[in-house]
Amino acid sequence: MTTLTETLTTEEQTTLTQLEGTIRDGWHGFVTVGEALLTIRDQRL
């Protein structure tokens, strides 16, 4: 079975790794914003 990363070129794999880092770095902020939005909604603020 061939996985996606096995079919990527070296350049594509590098780009993917960088993008995954960006996603990982931004995840906490994304979750925090979502929680804030839920609180605003739930408390009808």
PyMOL commands that set and color helices and strands:
alter all, ss='L'
color gray80, all
select helices_A, chain A and resi 4-7+10-42
alter helices_A, ss='H'
color red, helices_A
deselect
rebuild
show_as cartoon
